[in-house]
Amino acid sequence: MSQLKVTYVKSVIGYSHDQKRTVASLGLRKIRQSVLLPDNAAVRGMCFKVRHLVLMEEVAAADAAAPVPSGKSRTYTSAAGDAVVTTARSKTYETSRS
C-alpha cells in the first residue's frame, strides 16, 4: 500500500477557518513541513480541499518504511562504541553495532 507525502507550502492566514482546521488535521504546523499519511479517500479529500496550500506526492511503502531523523537530531555513541542512539524530536532510534 502506498502512502502520501503531504508538504505544507503556503500559509493559512487569510483563508477560512475550516481550511485552517483541515491543515491542522493533516498534522501540518509549519511551512515546508512534510508528513507521511496513508493513501485513502479521507486523506485525499482533505488534500483536495486545501490543494492550494499543500503539495501531495505518492510514496511507495518501501521508501517510507525507514524513519528519517529531522534536521534537529542528535546522534550519541556509547563509550565502547557498540551502540548508537539517534534522537529526533520526541522519537528515539537505537542501533547496536555487532
N, C-alpha and C positions, 0 to 999 in steps of 0.2 A: 504494500500500500504506500502510495506516495504522500508526501507532506507538502505544505505550502510555506514558503518563506515570505513573510509579510514585513515590509520595511516602511517605517513612518517617515515621510519626506516633506510634508507641509503642515504647518501649524493649524490647529482647530480654532484659533482666535478669529472671531467674526462669523463663525458658522453656527448652525443651530445646536441647541443643547443635546438633541438626540444623536447628532453626529459626534459630538464630544464623548458621549457615553459609549457609542459604538467603538470608537478608537480605544477607549479605556478597556472595553470588554475584550478586545483583541489582545490585550496585555501590553499595549504600547504606551510609553510615558514620555520618552524623549525623542527629539528629531534624530534621524539616522539610526534608530534602534531597530533591530530585527528580531523576530520571533519565529519559531517553527511551530506550525499548527497542523492538526490533521486535515486532510483533504476531504471535506464533506460539504453537503449543501448548506449547512448553517454558517460555516466559516466563509464559504464563497459568497453567500448572501450578504454577510457583514462587510466583506471586502468590496463587493459591488456597490454597497450604499456609500462608502467613503472612498471610492476609487480615485477621486481627485486629490486625496490626501496620502494615499499609500501606494506602494509598488508591490506586486504579487508575483512570485516565481514558483514554479513547481520544482520540488527537490525529490530525488529518488530516496527511498528509505535507507539504502546503504550509505549514501552520502551524509545523512542526518543522524546516523547511529552514534558516532563518536562525539562526546562533549568537547566543545571548543572553548577554552578559557577566554574571557574577555580581555580587553586591554588593561584592566585593573586586577591582574592576577599576580600571585606571588608563588615562587617555587622554593621549597625548602628541601635540603638533603640531610639525612642523618649523618652523625659524626663518622660512622663506619662506612658510609657511602652505599648502604644496601637498600635504602628506601627513599623514595621521592614523594613529597606531598605537594600538590598544587591546589591552591585555594583560589576560587574565583567568586567574588562577592559572598554569597551565603552557601555555596556548594564546595565540597572538598573531594578531591580525587586523589587516591593513593595508588602508587605503583611500586612494587617491590622488584628489586634487581636481584636476579639469581645467577 
